[in-house]
């Protein structure tokens, strides 16, 4: 958990290779994925996603990895999460979903990634 939160790529890799549970949650039910997403550590996010962690884990602080990535304006993390099944409709405790949050914070690049993803989903439904 600490290694993911502080961008320690080699430590995360070592721990995962030696049997550490990537699903383990911290005291506030925050996941290693949420912590890595909040800081934009894309290499760690990829490692954790490759381990099959829950991309939609909701923590006691009212967030998911996607919401943390959006809040941090981490475009690459947002894209990776959406490509791996993150739910863009999940809301914070205060009622904001990922698009609402991106708009409220003025993060245009994040908005574009989410819009593109939603359009792909809609296109797939029509087919």
C-alpha positions as CSV (number, residue, x, y, z in Angstrom):
1,X,0.0,0.0,0.0
2,X,2.7,2.5,1.0
3,X,4.8,1.7,-2.0
4,X,1.9,2.3,-4.4
5,X,1.0,5.6,-2.7
6,X,4.6,6.8,-3.0
7,X,5.5,5.7,-6.5
8,X,7.9,3.0,-5.5
9,X,7.7,1.0,-8.7
10,X,10.5,-1.4,-7.9
11,X,9.1,-2.1,-4.4
12,X,5.5,-2.7,-5.8
13,X,6.9,-5.0,-8.5
14,X,9.0,-6.9,-5.8
15,X,6.0,-7.3,-3.5
16,X,3.7,-8.5,-6.2
17,X,6.2,-11.0,-7.5
18,X,6.6,-12.3,-4.0
19,X,3.0,-12.9,-3.3
20,X,1.7,-9.6,-1.8
21,X,-2.1,-9.3,-2.1
22,X,-2.9,-6.4,-4.5
23,X,-6.5,-6.4,-3.3
24,X,-5.5,-5.5,0.3
25,X,-7.2,-2.4,1.6
26,X,-5.9,0.3,3.9
27,X,-7.5,1.6,7.1
28,X,-9.8,3.9,5.2
29,X,-10.7,1.0,2.7
30,X,-8.4,2.8,0.2
31,X,-6.9,0.4,-2.3
32,X,-3.4,0.5,-3.7
33,X,-5.0,1.3,-7.0
34,X,-6.8,4.3,-5.7
35,X,-3.6,5.6,-4.0
36,X,-1.6,5.1,-7.2
37,X,-4.3,6.8,-9.3
38,X,-4.5,9.8,-7.0
39,X,-0.8,10.5,-7.7
40,X,-0.8,9.5,-11.4
41,X,1.6,6.6,-11.1
42,X,0.7,5.0,-14.4
43,X,3.4,2.2,-14.2
44,X,2.0,1.1,-10.8
45,X,-1.6,1.4,-12.0
46,X,-0.8,-0.9,-15.0
47,X,0.9,-3.4,-12.7
48,X,-2.1,-3.5,-10.4
49,X,-4.6,-3.7,-13.3
50,X,-2.5,-6.6,-14.7
51,X,-3.0,-8.4,-11.4
52,X,-6.8,-8.1,-11.7
53,X,-7.5,-5.7,-8.9
54,X,-11.1,-4.4,-8.6
55,X,-11.1,-1.3,-10.8
56,X,-14.3,0.0,-9.1
57,X,-13.4,-0.5,-5.4
58,X,-15.2,2.2,-3.5
59,X,-13.5,3.5,-0.3
60,X,-14.7,5.2,2.9
61,X,-13.6,8.5,1.6
62,X,-16.2,8.3,-1.1
63,X,-14.1,7.6,-4.1
64,X,-13.0,5.0,-6.7
65,X,-9.7,4.8,-8.5
66,X,-11.3,6.6,-11.5
67,X,-12.6,9.5,-9.3
68,X,-9.2,9.9,-7.8
69,X,-7.5,9.9,-11.2
70,X,-10.0,12.5,-12.5
71,X,-9.5,14.7,-9.3
72,X,-5.7,14.6,-9.9
73,X,-6.1,15.4,-13.6
74,X,-4.2,12.2,-14.5
75,X,-5.3,11.7,-18.1
76,X,-3.3,8.5,-18.7
77,X,-4.7,6.9,-15.6
78,X,-8.2,7.9,-16.5
79,X,-7.8,6.3,-19.9
80,X,-6.2,3.1,-18.5
81,X,-9.0,2.7,-15.9
82,X,-11.8,3.2,-18.5
83,X,-10.1,0.7,-20.8
84,X,-10.1,-1.8,-18.0
85,X,-13.7,-1.5,-17.0
86,X,-13.9,1.5,-14.6
87,X,-17.5,2.7,-14.3
88,X,-17.7,6.4,-15.2
89,X,-21.2,6.6,-13.6
90,X,-20.1,5.9,-10.1
91,X,-20.7,9.0,-7.9
92,X,-18.8,10.5,-5.0
93,X,-20.6,10.8,-1.7
94,X,-21.4,14.3,-2.7
95,X,-23.1,13.2,-5.9
96,X,-20.5,13.9,-8.6
97,X,-19.6,11.2,-11.2
98,X,-16.3,11.3,-13.1
99,X,-17.6,13.6,-15.9
100,X,-19.2,16.0,-13.4
101,X,-15.9,16.2,-11.5
102,X,-13.8,16.8,-14.6
103,X,-16.2,19.6,-15.7
104,X,-16.3,21.2,-12.3
105,X,-12.5,21.2,-12.1
106,X,-12.1,22.4,-15.6
107,X,-10.0,19.4,-16.8
108,X,-10.8,19.5,-20.5
109,X,-8.4,16.7,-21.5
110,X,-10.0,14.3,-18.9
111,X,-13.4,15.3,-20.1
112,X,-12.4,14.4,-23.7
113,X,-11.2,11.0,-22.6
114,X,-14.4,10.3,-20.7
115,X,-16.6,11.6,-23.6
116,X,-14.7,9.4,-26.1
117,X,-15.1,6.4,-23.9
118,X,-18.9,7.0,-23.4
119,X,-19.3,7.5,-27.2
120,X,-17.6,4.1,-27.8
121,X,-19.9,2.4,-25.3
122,X,-23.0,4.0,-27.0
123,X,-21.7,3.0,-30.4
124,X,-21.2,-0.6,-29.2
125,X,-24.8,-0.7,-27.8
126,X,-26.2,0.4,-31.2
127,X,-24.4,-2.4,-33.0
